[in-house]
Amino acid sequence: MPSIDPIHEPPSLTRSTTVVFDPAGNPSFQITAANKSYKHQYSNIYFVRLRLLRQFVEERARKRWGNHQSNPILVPRVLEVVKSRMCYIIGTVYMDMPLKPNVIEDLARDQSIPPPPPNSKFHSPEDNVMLEDESGRIQLVGEYIKNARLVTGVIVGALGAETPSGDFEVVDLCYPGMAPQESLEDSQQQEDGMDIDDDSSNSDEWIAVVSGLGVGSSSPPDAQIQMLVEYLTGEEGGVAEQVSAAQISRLIVAGNSLAQLLPTGKGESDDIESSSKKSKRYGYDATTFSPHPVLTLSDYLHDIASTLPVHILPGESDPSGTILPQQALPKAMFGAVAKLPTFSCETNPTYLRLGCQSGVPGRPLLERNLLINSGQPLDDMFKYLPSPPNTRLSILESTLKWRHMAPTAPDTLWCHPYFGTDPFIITTTPDLYIVGNQRRFATKIVVDQDKNGEGSKARCRVVLVPEFSRTGVLVLINLRSLDARTVTFAVQGMTGAGDTDNVEQPEPPVTPSPPPLEPASTAPKSSLSSEYL
């Protein structure tokens, strides 16, 4: 009698784990009773920003222009420049743009006429660049300034001379530069390259980042979201998919989890009449509000949070405040998932400090500092600059050199009227800089050209996370090697996620070629990519 082959049992899998540390040294974006005041003027933010960043610009300007042949001098105030004398001044950039929204014009407009649609771009040939400080404002001119990547609120140093017309002709610019970094790489392998495969990569800790789920939209990607949930929980695919899912230690939802509310078409008189005839159930009118999107999102999050930690940030379309920083969504709205210790609601923006605890003997505990936002600052800055040649990735890289994640606030980006601080200043360069709700996936390693006091260079992985409701893309990031890759979820014949027609095509680079967008590295293998679905 022939022998029967034994049934092969699937391998026993253990999910990779990471721990959350207190983000010491990073500013808090929580608005408490101590700073919740709306009586202050927004000018205080600009004064504080200039006071805190001026010293870094001045220090880098001395190193950059100290040996200049014209021997320039530092002029302490922008209105004290001397004509025909080479000098450099430090101040805050203000972009005078005719297409930029103007609240005075909005108030003077005839309210009986519908307002025009908002401009997708503020950039125009009539734009002027100003530099201001406590003394006043001076206009910057010259060919160099025309090609500079500048937005309102950036602190810069400008080298040049005053023209007979009273303008300041610029020949060079200096920025604060990347902030110092606490958790620098100790491994020469990680310093030299990002695309090295080794045996220890199978135990590396990964995080998953998704944004723009759009639950409750007119054409929601329910099938794709369900596939996402099953992939993260290890219920989908074969052994290879379950092994890759086990390496994911936590999920970050970077905003816009709920779709934008659409107008019902009812007038104010109709609402008053209907409210007098019908009693509201549970405190809301069921004809104008539906709790189903929130309940559906809660069910998805409950399934995921039962197997791995979840961090959720509010976005532009979520039920949170409009101004930045957006406060954390109330846990009470998520039902049963709010009771799980693995579920956390974060502010937008937020800092996370994660520690990797590897089971491999001899591998040390590694800490990573993450800076995450839902995309509003980058979307606003993108309106200031022509594209091409500027791209969203290049603008995000510039925010590290500006040491500010939202320089256009409060000019065209609403923010809280802080009095004695500016929490949007990047005081420490993060290891990972993640921005959600973008048109396509893109990533790059940004390395500071200047070494810090210990002789090491600050380096940061910037990641653009696309909208899941349109692209079906989940981003995976290796916390040890900082490699990044994507997994695409799509269903043939269905609209919504996986639609690549609306995805922004790659634009021509304006900087030296960056590292590959998707390194062929130690990423967990999965058959759920677009080529299999």
Disulfide bonds with the S-S distance in Angstrom:
none
